[in-house]
Amino acid sequence: MTRIAVLPSAYLPSLGGVEEATRHLALALRAAGDDVEVWTGTEDATSYPTSQVHDGITVRRFPMPLPAAHPSAMVQFLPGAWRTVRAMRKSLRSFRPDVLHVSCFGPNGVYGVFLGRTAGVPVVITLHGETLMDDHDIFEHSAVMRSCLRVGLRSAAAVTACSRFTLLDAERRFGLAQGRGQVLFNGVAAEEGATVPPSAPGGLSEGRLYVLALGRVVEKKGFDLLLQAFAMLADRHPDVALVVGGDGRAMPALRTLVDELQLGSRVVLSGRLSRTEVAAAMGAAQLIVVPSRLEPFGLVVLEGWRAGVPVVVTNRGGPPEFVHDGEDGILVDPLDVRALAGAIDRLLGDPKERQRIGAAGRNRVAEFAWDRVAEQYRLVYRSVLAVDACGKQE
């Protein structure tokens, strides 16, 4: 049995890809016989730490302040940071993890790397595309975060990433030694949502046909490109609507674009959906579109495959590493809006093609089951601990 403290950048009840990935990885590791806790950040600076139990797994939350790069900010930062370090060391003594696993590097990574180095616990870092897709572009604006990531990647016992695309960015911009990292694709809960009956999101009449897109409503996710593509084909498919599920800072601009394109009666901006609502909406969709300007992996693709629904996916980033164009999905450059419209139009006009591609995707889901993904991480942990044991013996 290995004792693993997983340190994600965010966790439940927040909703997002990292939160879901951490939850399912923790559950799969526990099912395999390991002991797992989740340590994550909180904005509440009054308790060190708060402790809860989700799905039978202990979740500890710590304030994780970071300094700005000037002396006065450092003076304000140090007392809070020291309290957090003491609290994390106390949890370290209580849980006694064999490995600290930082998932999606942020303040969690800064504290996790420091804790591992000072306590002699090996650290595994998993990159989820945060260097490319952070909503606030923190690695562009923060010299502190860039420096901390470089130190973390250099000192980590192992580095994994959700795609080769993500790994190459770490090599090019953040000093990861070439060939040192390895790709471990994200997983999907193969049976989750299986008992949820398909149904359209609120705002659509029962039985209305629709194209579905899901994710954070930010510029990089390319929902504006999808709206432009949909406007090109809307007259050819008057019975089909477009649903965008999610929320984010680009939502006002998206609403404005809907009005400019005169698509108000054809587009539903449903806001954030729960996991159950996502499963229901996917099951009833004609097809799912991932129009990102940049996509480190594309968890929505796996969820679409699970639902047996065909996917049209960006070719910019990680998806070409696991999607087979024309077989289990359609790859397209979303910046070529006409090509994006053409791919959607092609599938909407060909039910047999939709069925073929949807079935092929569904057949791929078992490859990404969380028990398989967790076993790959367990091999990483064993390798790290074997090297660590050799080092201690010497």
N, C-alpha and C positions, 0 to 999 in steps of 0.2 A: 504494500500500500504506500502510495506517495501522498504527501500532504502538500497541497497547492493553494497558495493565496493568489487569486486572480484579481488584478487591479485594472478595471476598465475605466475609461474616461468618464463614463456615465452608466447608470444602472436604473432598473425599475424603481419607481413607477414611470420614469421617463421612457418615451417610446423612440426607438431608432434601431438602426442596424447593429451597432455595437452592443446595445443593451440586449437585443435578442440573441446575438451571437454568444455573448457571455453567459446568458441564462442557459441556453441549450448546451453549451460546452460544459458548464458546471454540472448540469444534470447528467450528462453522458459520462463525465469523469466519475461522478459518484456512483452511477450504475455499474461502472467497470471496477468499482472497489476502492477508489481513491477517496481521500478526505479533502473537501474543498470549502474554502470560504471566499467571499467576495469583499474586497476592500476598495472603496471608491470615495469620491469627493462629495462634499456638501457645502452649501452656502451658509449653513448655520454654524456660527463660530462659538456657540455657547456650550457645546457638549463634545467631549473627546474620549471616545467616539460615541455616536449613537449606534445602537445595535438592534437589528431586526432580523426576522427569519422570513425568507421568501422561498416557497417550494421546498421547505425543509433545509435550506442552506442559509447559514449565518451571513448576514451582510453588515459590515462595519463601515460607517461613513465618517470621514475626517475632513475638516477644513484644510484646504491645500492652497494657501496664499502663495503668490509669486511676486517678486520685486520688479519694479521698473529699473531701467539701467541708469540710475543716478543715485548719489549717496544718500540724499534725504529719504528717498523711498526705501532704501535698504534699512535705514534705522527703524522705520515704521514696520517693515516686514519681519525683522528678526524675531521679536517676541512671539508672534503668532506661529511662525514657522517652527520655532523651537518647541512650542507646546504640541504641535502636530507630530513632530518627530518623537517626542517622549511618549505620546499616546500610541503611535505606531509601534514603537519598540516594546511597549507593554503588551500590545496585541501579538507581537512576534514571540514574546516569551510565553504567552498563553497558548497560542495555536501551534507554535513551533513548525512553521512550514519548511519543507525541503526545498521548495522553489517559489520564487515570486514571478508571476506571469503578468507583465504589463501589456494591456490590450488597448491599442489606440493611444499613442503617446501624446500626453498633455501634462498638466500639473501632476496627474497620477504617475506619469513616467519619471518626472523629476524626483518626486519623493520615493518612488519605488527603487530607482537606481541608487539614490543616496543610501536608503535603508539597506539594500542588498550589499553595497560595497562596505559599509561600516559594520554590518553584522555578519559578513561572510556567507551570505545566502545567495546562491546563483540566481541571476535574473534572465528571464526569457522575454524578449520584446516582440510583439506582433503588430505589424503596421497594417492599418485598414484603409490607407489612402488619405490619412489626415494631413499629410504634407501637401496634398493636392486639392483636397475638397473641404477643408475647414471653412465653416460659414464666415468666419472673420479673418481668414487668411493669416492666422497667427504666426505662421512660420515666415511669412513675408515681412511682417511688421515688428516682430519681437526678436531682438538679438539674443535675449536671455533664452528663449525657447529654442532658437537655432543652435546655440552653444550647448544647451542641455541635451538636445537630441543627438548631437555629434558625440558627446561624451558617452551617452547611453548606448549608442550603437557600437562604439569602440569597446566598451567595457562589458557589454552583455555576454552571457555565456552562449546564447543562441539568439538569432534573429529570424523571424518568419514574416511573410507578407501574404496578403490575400490574392496577389497576382504578380506576375513577372514585371508588369508595367509599374506597379508600386515599388517593387524591389529595385528596379533600375533608377527610379527617381531618388531613392535613398543612396544609391551608389554615386550618382552624378552630383547631387547637391549637398549631401550630408555626411560624406566620408565613409560610408559603409564599404568595407573591403570587397572587391569584386569576387563573387563566388562564395562569400561567407554566409549569405542569407539563403533561405529556401522558401519555396512557394507552398503554402497550404491553403487550398481553396476554402471558402466559407461553406457552411453546411445549411441544410434545411430540415425542419422537423417533418419527416415524410408523411406522417399520419395526421398532423395538426390540421384542423379544419375539415377533416374527412366527413364528419357528421353534421357540418353546417350546410343547410340547404342554400343553393344559389339564390341570390336576390339582388336586385339593383339597389344602389345607394339612394338615400332620400333625395327627393327632387326629380326623380324619374318615375313615370307611370309604369305599372306592372307590365312586363312583356316588351318594353322598349329596348331596341337593340342599341348597343353602345360599345365604343372603344374606351379602354381604361388605361390611365397612367397614374402612378403612385410615387410619392417621395416628398422630401423637403422642397418647398416652393422657393427655390433660390435660383439665381441666374444660371449657375453651372448645370442644373438639372434639365435645362432646355425646354421647359414647358411652353415658352413663347414660340419656339420653333415648331412645336407640335401644333399649336393653335394656327400658325400660318399654313402649315401643311394641311390641316383639317379644312381650313377655309377653301383651299384649292379643290378639294374633292367633295365638299358638302353637297353640292347640287347633284352630283352623281349618285349619292346615297342619302336621299332625303329622309329616310326612316331611321337613320343611325345618328346617335348623339355621341358626344365626347364627355367623359367624366375624368376630372383630375382630383385625386384624393391626396390631401396633405395640406400643410400650412407652412408659412415662412414669410420672410421679409419682402419677397417679390410678389406677394399676393395682390397688393394694390395695383401694381403695374400690369399684372395678368388680367385683372378685372377690366382695366382700361383698354387693354388690347382686345378683349372679347367684344367690348362695345365698338371699338374702331373697326373690327372685322365684321360687325353686325351678325354675331353668332349667339346673341343672348338667349335665343330659344333652343339652341342646339348644344350648349355647353353647360355642364354642371360643375362648379367648383365646390366640392362637397366638404372641404375642410378635413381635419385629421380624422382618420378612421381607426377604430379598435382592431385588434387582431381578428376577432370574429367577423367584424364588418368587412375587413380586407378579404378574408377567405370567401365570404358570401358574394362580394362584388366581383372577385376574380372568377368564381364559378359561373357567373351569369354573363360575363363579357364575351364579345365576339373575338376580340384579340387584345393584347396588352402591348403598350409601347413604352420603351425606355429611351427617351430622346436626348440623353445627357450630352452636353458639350464635352464632358470628361467624366468617365465612370471607372473608378479603380477596380470594382468587381461587378456588381449588379445583382444584389440579392433578390430583387424583384423578378429577375429571370427565373431563378430557382422556384420561387413561389408560383409563378405562372406555369412552369412545367408541372409542379405538383397538382395544379388545378386542371391540367390537360388542355390549357388554352394556348394558342399560338402566340409567339412573341416577336415583335419587331424591335431590334436592339441597336443601340449606337455601336459603331466600330471604333470609337475613340476611347482607348483605355484597355481595361482588362477583359471585357466580354469576348473578343475574338480568341482568347486563350482557351475557352471552354464551349463556346457556341459554334456549332457547325453550320455555316451559312447554307440556307436552302434545304437543310435536313431537319434540324430541331429548332430553327429560328431563322429570321431574316436579319442579316447585318447590313447597316446602312449608315452613311455619314449624315447626321442630322443637320449639319451646316449646309448641306445640299437639300434645301427644303423641298424641291421638286422630287428628288429621289426618295425622300421620306414619304411624301404624299403618294408617290407611285407604289411604294412597298405596302402601305396601308390599303390603298385602292385595290391592289392585286389580291390581297387576302380577303377583303370585304366582298369582292366579286367572285370568289371561288370557294364555296363551302367545302368541297373535297380537299382542297389544298389546306384549308384551315384545320380540318380534321386530321390530315396526315401529319402536319407539322406539330399540332398539339399532342398527338399520340406519341410521336417520336420524342418530344420533350418529356412527356410523362415517363417514358421508358428510361430516361437518364437520371431520374430523381434518386434512385437507390445508390448511385455513385457518390452522392453528396449527403447521405444520411449522417446524422450527428454521431452515431456510434463509430462510424468509419473515420470521421474527422477527428474525434476524440482519441482514437487509437493512434493516429499520426502524431498528435500532440504528446501522447504518452511516450512514444518513441523518442521524441525530442527531449522530454524530461529525463528519461532513462540515460540517454546519451550524455546530457549535461551532468547528471549526478555521477555517472561513471567516471567522467573526466575529473570532476571535483574530488571524488574519492581518491583517484590516483594522485592528484596534486597534494592532498592532505597526507597520504602515506609517504610521499617523498619528503 
